[in-house]
Amino acid sequence: MLKIFTTAGLLLFLWGYGASANPQVWKSEWRKTDFTKHSVPFSEIRSGGPPKDGIPPIDTPKFAPVGDVTDIGKTEPVVGLTIKGQTVAYPVRLLIWHEIVNDTVAGVPVTITFCPLCNAAIVFDRRLDGKVLDFGTTGKLRKSDLVMWDRQTESWWQQFLGEGIVGEMTGKRLKILPSRLESWAKFKARAPHGKVLIPTSDRMRDYGSNPYVSYDSSPLPFLYDGEMPKGVAPLGRVVSLSDKSQAWSLDFLRKRGNVKLPDGTVLKWEPGQSSALDTEFIHDGKDVGNVTAQRNGEDIAYFVDFAFAFHAFYPNATLHTQ
């Protein structure tokens, strides 16, 4: 099991990989992937180190009632998902080690994803074109973001976009579902009868620890050489909505408390959530706060990502910093 406690150590590890793209080499591992179809230059796709599913997704998730779980710190982040009245928490203490959970909630097949290098937590409906897709990790990165794959066609997908970028599903888009990145305490308060993802085996990973210590205070992201955003640190957090036309720095939202948009959307910030990418143990992380996004009192999809990643994929968007 890889455990890295310093930013410098992780930097050396990752830059030891990042090998140049070589589809001819990839074909030995990806025999079903149609490399004649792709929407991005292969030169932008780098090895992150692990092989296919070397970061193992969770395919048979195990859950416990909220009231039975006592080992999660109250400020630790979880991805909270509600579908048809069923509410489930996916703790980042697990997602940071697995990155993908394939699940079904209230009859809806879903994939919960978290890319630590971009701080990108996104939930997808995994139904597309008459198929129910199961996702895994390719071990590849593009613009420092997780590249996923589906087991049905072995196409590759950009996690940040939910878009197929290599193979049969190139150009296809997954539907993003509203979810919350919130503290465990807030989730418990709003869903006391919900359920929470728990480890299938405590021996699989050192859950609760952070293998990317001090990453979100690093001056530069890993395996990324693109243009940096202006007016905010590359690894500063920004909040955006589904249209991606604009984003707000977390510091801006923290100072305002809330932002009201002309269409009735309200972005709100409250304290009490630890960064998962700061200290050795997630529950000790600095307070980055909780963000919600609602329109007419209903949750809508929102994203809390590192600024460099948002700028990499949406370079023309307006960024509000003051």
N, C-alpha and C positions, 0 to 999 in steps of 0.2 A: 504494500500500500504506500502510495506516495504521500508524504507529508512535508510541506515546506513552510518554514516559519518566518522567512524574511522575503521582502520584495526583491532584493538582489538575487537571492537564491532562485526564486521563481523565474525571474527575468533570464538568468543563465540557462535554466532548464528549458524554457520555452524557445529561446533563441537558438538552443542547440537543435531544435527541430525547425519548423517553418521551411521545410525543404521546398525546392522549386516544384511547380506543378509538372506532372508527367503522366498523362492519361495512359500511356502504354504500360507504365508500371502499375497504375491503378487497376487496370483490367485483370491483373492476376488475383486481386482481392474482390473485385466488383464485376463478376462475370456476366451478370444480368443487366447491368447499367448500360443504357444506350448513350454512349459518349458522343455520338454524332449530333445529339440535340443538347444545346446549352445556350443560356441567355447571358452569361457573363464570361469574360476571358478566363481561361484555365489558369493564367498567370496570377490571378487574384486569389486563388484557393491554395492554402498552405496546410501542411501537416501541423497539427497541434501536439503530436507526440503519440498518443494512444492509437491503436488500430480500431477497426470497426467494432463498435460497442465495447471498446476498452474502458470507457466510462459507461457502466452498465445501466441501461434504463430499467425502470420498475414496471414489469408487465403484469404481475399478480399482486396488486396493492393490498395491504392489510390495514384495517382500521380499528379504532377503539372509540368509545363515546368520549366526548370532550371531558366530562367529569372524571374519567378514569386516568387521564394523562397528567402526570405530575413532574415530568422531567424537562419540560420546556420552560425557559425563562420568560417572565411576563412581557418583556420588551422584545423578545425574539420575533423576527418577521415570519409570517406565514402567507401563503396565497390562499385567500378565502374565495370559494366559488359557490354560488347559489343557482340551482336550476330547478324549476318547478317546485319550489318550496324545500328542496333538499340542500343543505349547506355543509360543505366539506372544507377542511383546512389541510393544506399541504405545506408542512414546515420547511422553511429554507434550510434548516439544519440537515434535512435529507436531500433536498433538491440540489444543494451545492456539490454533493458527491455523485448524484445520479443524472441530473440535468433534465431528464424526461420521465414522466409517469404516464402510462397508457391506462385509462380508466373509463368507466361508464357511470354517469351520474343521472339519476332519474330517467334512465333509458337512453341518454344521449352519450354516444362515444366521444370522449374528450382526450386531449393530450395536454398535460401541464408541463411547461418548459421553463427552464431558468438557465441563462447564460451568465456565469459569474464574471467573465471578462467584460461584459457590457452592462451588467446589472439588469438584464432584461428578463422580466417574468411575464410570460404570455400564455394564455389558455386558448387552445384551438378546438373547434369541432372537427373531428377527424373523418367525417363523412364527406366524400367528394366523388362526383361522377359515378354514383352507384356503388362505390367501394367504401369499406371501412378500413382506413389505413392504420397501421401500427408503426410507430416511429422509434428509431434508435439514433445513436450518435455515430457519425462517420469518422470521428477523430480529426476532422478537417475544420479549418477556420477560414472565414472570408471577412475582411475588415475587422478582425478580432472577434467575430461573432460565430456562434455555433452553427455548423452545417449539419442538419439532420438527414436521415434517410428513411424511406418507407419500405417495409418488408414486402409489400405487394408488387411493386414495380422496380424497386431498388433505385428510384430517383432520389436526387439530393435536393434538400430544401434549405433556404435561408431562414433561420429561426426569427430574426429580427423583422422579417417581412411576411413570414408564412407563405413564401412563394417558392415554387419549384424552379431550380436553376440549372439542373443537369438531369438528363434522362427523359423518359416518356412523359413525365408530368411537368416538364419545363413550361413556365408561364402560367401554370395553375395557381390559384390562391386559396388558402384555407380561410374559413370564417373564424374571426377572433371573437371570443366570448367575454363579456364583462366579468371582471374579477377584482378583488382588492388585494394589494400588498399592504398588510396591516400587522400590528403587533398581536401576539398570542392573547394578551389581556383583552384587547378590543374584540378579537374574534369570539372569545369565550363569552364576553358580555352580550354580544348581539346574537349569538347562536349557542346558547347553553345546552341545547339538545342536539347539536350537530355532531359530526364525527371528524376524526383527525387521522391522517396517515401516520402509521407507526412502522418502525423497522421490521422486516421479516426476520432479521438476525442482527443483533447488536455487534456481532463480530465482523460484519461485512465492512464497516467503516467506522471512523471515530466521530460519530454523530455529535453535533454540538460544537465541534471545533471548526476552525476556519483554515483551510489549506492555502489561502491567499492572504496571509497576514500583511497588513499595511497597504494592500493594493489600492484602496480608494484614496490614499494620500500620496500615491506615486505621481511624479510629474508627467509621466507618459504612459500610455497604454501598451500592452504587449502585442507583438506581431501586427502592428499597424503602422503604416508609414504614409497615411493620407493627410489631407489638410486638417488642421485643428480649428475648433470653433473660436470665435472672438468674444471677449467679454466674460468668459467663464473658463474655469480650469478644465482641461480635457476630461478629468475624472470627477468633475463636479456633476451632480445629478440635475437632470432637467425633466420636466413633466410635459407630456404631450397627449393629444387626443387622436382619434382614429383618422381624421383627415390629414394630419401631419403638416398642416399649413403653418403652424406656429408651435412654440414651446416656451415654457416659463422655467427659469432656473429655480431650483429648490430654495435657494437663499431669498430670491424675490418673493416666492410664495410664503416662505416662513415669515418674512417681514410684514406682508400684507394680511396674512391669516386666511384670506379667501379672495378669489377672483371671480367676478360675475361677467359672463359673456353675453352678447346681444341675443343669442338664441336660447337664453335661460339656463345654460350650463353653469354650474357653480363648482369651482375647484376649491377645496378646503384643506388646510394644513393644521395638524395638531401634534404636539410632542408625544414622545413615548414609544418610539420604535428604534431598535438598535441596528446599526449597519452590520450586515453579515460579512463584510469584506474589510474589517478594520483590525480588531484584536484577535488573539489566539482563540478565545472562546466567544462565540457569537453573542451571548447574553451580556458581555462586557463592552460591546461595541458602542461607539459614539452615537448619540441620539440624532437620527436623521428625520424623525417624525413620521407621521401617518398622513397620507394623502387620500382623499376621496374625490370622485367626480360624479356629479348627479345632474340630471335634467328632469325637471318636473317631479322631483323627489325620487327618481329611479336611478339606480346605478348605470353608468355607461362605461365603455371600455376606456381605460387610460393607461399610461405607461410612465414609469420612473426609471430612466436609463442614464447611463453616463453620457455626458455632453458630446464627447468625440464620436460615439456610435450614432447618436441621433444625427449629428452633422454629416457623418459619412454616408448615411443612407438618404438624408433629406437636406442636402446642402443649400437649397434655396428657401428653406423655411425661415420664418421670422423667429428670432430668439429674444425673449423679453428678460432682461437682466436687472433693470432698475426702473 
